[in-house]
Amino acid sequence: MPTARLLMIISEVLAGVAIVCSFLLPRNFDFAFRISSQMSIGIPVRWLVPLFLIVTAGVTGAASLLRMYWSLAHP
């Protein structure tokens, strides 16, 4: 159970860091993805970094919930 609690705390910290990053990252810096020779898409870092952190927090939270369930269902 301590492992699951630690995973849940890590998940909450990652979500908090994502919120802070969304305010502190620069607005004019982006990643450009080239689709063809004529077209490219620019996605701001201000969107990508928090998105990655929130997805990581979600996966970590789901893993901790599964770990808690497993330890309670199989004593």
C-alpha positions as CSV (number, residue, x, y, z in Angstrom):
1,M,0.0,0.0,0.0
2,P,2.8,2.5,0.6
3,T,3.9,2.1,-3.0
4,A,0.4,3.0,-4.2
5,R,0.3,6.1,-2.0
6,L,3.7,7.2,-3.3
7,L,2.5,6.8,-6.9
8,M,-0.6,8.8,-6.1
9,I,1.6,11.6,-4.5
10,I,3.8,11.6,-7.6
11,S,0.8,11.8,-9.8
12,E,-0.6,14.8,-7.9
13,V,2.8,16.6,-8.0
14,L,3.1,16.0,-11.7
15,A,-0.3,17.6,-12.2
16,G,0.7,20.6,-10.1
17,V,3.9,21.0,-12.0
18,A,1.9,20.9,-15.3
19,I,-0.2,23.8,-14.1
20,V,2.9,25.8,-13.1
21,C,4.6,25.1,-16.4
22,S,1.6,26.3,-18.4
23,F,2.1,29.7,-16.9
24,L,5.9,29.9,-16.9
25,L,6.8,28.6,-20.4
26,P,7.3,31.2,-23.1
27,R,4.5,31.9,-25.5
28,N,6.4,32.4,-28.7
29,F,8.4,29.1,-28.8
30,D,6.9,26.1,-30.6
31,F,7.7,22.8,-32.2
32,A,7.1,22.7,-35.9
33,F,6.0,19.4,-37.5
34,R,6.4,19.2,-41.2
35,I,3.6,17.4,-43.0
36,S,4.7,17.9,-46.5
37,S,7.1,20.2,-48.4
38,Q,4.4,22.9,-48.4
39,M,2.8,22.5,-45.0
40,S,3.9,22.5,-41.4
41,I,2.1,22.7,-38.1
42,G,3.5,24.6,-35.1
43,I,2.4,23.5,-31.7
44,P,3.4,25.7,-28.8
45,V,5.7,24.3,-26.1
46,R,3.3,25.9,-23.6
47,W,0.7,23.3,-24.7
48,L,3.0,20.2,-25.2
49,V,4.9,20.2,-21.9
50,P,1.8,20.4,-19.7
51,L,0.0,17.9,-21.9
52,F,2.8,15.4,-21.5
53,L,2.9,16.0,-17.7
54,I,-0.8,15.6,-17.3
55,V,-0.8,12.4,-19.4
56,T,2.1,11.0,-17.3
57,A,0.2,12.0,-14.1
58,G,-2.9,10.2,-15.3
59,V,-1.0,7.0,-16.1
60,T,0.7,7.1,-12.7
61,G,-2.6,7.7,-11.0
62,A,-4.2,4.8,-12.8
63,A,-1.3,2.6,-11.9
64,S,-1.6,3.6,-8.2
65,L,-5.4,2.9,-8.2
66,L,-4.8,-0.5,-9.8
67,R,-2.1,-1.3,-7.2
68,M,-4.5,-0.2,-4.4
69,Y,-7.3,-2.4,-5.8
70,W,-4.9,-5.4,-6.2
71,S,-3.7,-5.1,-2.6
72,L,-7.2,-4.8,-1.2
73,A,-8.7,-7.6,-3.4
74,H,-5.9,-10.1,-2.9
75,P,-4.8,-10.0,0.8
